[in-house]
Structures are given as C-alpha cells and as structure tokens.
Amino acid sequence: MTDITIIGSGNMARAIGLRAAAAGESIQILDRSPDNAARLAAELGGGTTSGSLGDVPEGDIVVLALYSEPAKEVAAHYGDTLSGKTVVEISNPVNMETGDSLLVEPGTSAAEEVSRLLPGARVVKAFNTTFAGPLAEGSVGGRQLDVFIASDSEQARNEVASFAAKAGLRPLQVGALRHARELEGIQLLMIGLQMNPAYESFNWQTALNVID
C-alpha cells in the first residue's frame, strides 16, 4: 500500500516528496522520464518507489506536481484510473513571460479544469501558494508554512489537511474547489513580486501566511 503518489520529478515534486518523507508516508514517484523518477526516489529514500506514466498510481493521494497544461494531459491520460482517489492539483497557470496574468478563462481555474477531466476523483487545490524552496525546508524564517486547501469533497480536504499537518505544515481549509480561482489569483501576485527587480531579495524564498 502506498500513501502518496507524486507525478512529476521537478522542484515542487521534490519539495512535496521531502515533506511526505518527513511525515513518514510511503511514496511513489512517477514521471515521463523513469530515470528522473528513479533519481528523486533515491534521494527521498525510505523505500520510495518509482516508475513511468505507464504505471498505475498506487497512492491514496495522487499529487500532480506539474505545470497546468501537463497536469491536464496527465489527468486525461489516467482518466478513470484515478476514480475514487484524492488528486491534488498544485499549479499556477501564470503567464511567466509577463508575470501579470493568468492563462485560464475568467470564472474557472486550473484545478477546476483538471476536475472536469477526472469526474470520478476527488480533486483538491493545495500547495500552489508554497514555493519549492521554502516547502522543501518546511518553513520560512522559522515560521511554519500555511497550506491552503480547496475541494468540493470534505473527505479529500481532510485527507490533504492530515497529510500537511503530519508534514509539519499548517493546513487551512478554504472551502469548495471554486476557491482555487482566488488561490491562483493570490499566487499570481506573489509570483509577480518574485519577478519584480524592485524586490530582488525575495528570490522565490517568500511564503504566504495568515498571521494570528
């Protein structure tokens, strides 16, 4: 039995994998490149397994650690294979040439587009407001990271919240999946700040937190 399948092998896949390893979860890494998946699995250790997109995701939670368009491609690829699973979509569909606009139509979100491709899955938006560097460390400036969680499924929200808490993060459930629109919009502003030369010290090492 596998707790979490991470699809992807880039910086965010590594960061979420490190949090999962810290939480003591069993992990499967899948990627278009089996060699990349194997390298990440070896880094995570702890019996982490790896494979290609030809393999079935074994985790109860499946994390699409991919940009928005590849996430949709992978969702379409797996389709009903992911029915009954909690699928976490983490992307920010930002125009990275300008850093000042989203690439999805108004009134929707990258997570909702993935959800339409996976009607049998419980799709969750989470981890899109955490940059890879701080997430890999688990904190910024000694402060615990917040993870904002949106889904139409209370069960799925609770599952992802439990994982985040075990990983040393603070889960904040914001409601239905439609709130992915606000989460992606908020992170559009955060990404714009990282790209703004006036804030050179940010350098993708900031975090969005609710101070209480």
Phi, psi and omega in degrees: 000136179245135180283312188224129169256129176249122178259116187125161181220017181275200186298317180288324175300316179297315182297314179293323176298319178295321177294320179295319178296319178297331180278355181078020180280151170275137194231142170237131177250125175239144181204158175303325177260106179301329179294318177296319178298319181294321179296317179293318179301319179296321178295319182288327178065202176062029180079014178301132180258166182214166179183195183250179178288355173279350180268154180278130174296123186265342186290150172293326173251130178244120182257121175272088183272066190219161170294167190298315182292312175300327178298319178293321178298317180291321177300316179295323180298314184275324176049236185295344177301333182265005178301136180085355180260159171270120184246122182259121178255124191246000195282163170236108185281065185263139171290101187283352174288326182246331183069017186231016177204156175265153183262009175256158180290150174304144179086011175212188182205166177300320181295320179292326177295320176294319180301322179294335178275346184230066185297339181269356181258163174261098187273137182233138168264125178197160176069003180284343180262010177246121175286157189297318183299304177300323181295320178300323179281332181090359181195166171230124180057032181080002181261132177301140180279142172270141174239115181273133190233124178232134176193152173284347182256117176297323178301314181293319177301317181294321179297314181290324177297319178297316177299313181300317180296317178297331181276003178087016181251166177255112179281135176234110181275123186255358177115212189293165183298335180299339179286355170301332179299315179291320180297319178291324178293318177300316183287335171304316179293320180295319178294319177302322178294322179295326183276348183280119182298344177291342181238052185302329183289343180297306170047041175064021181247016179268172177213148176265116182228149171266121181269125179232000000 
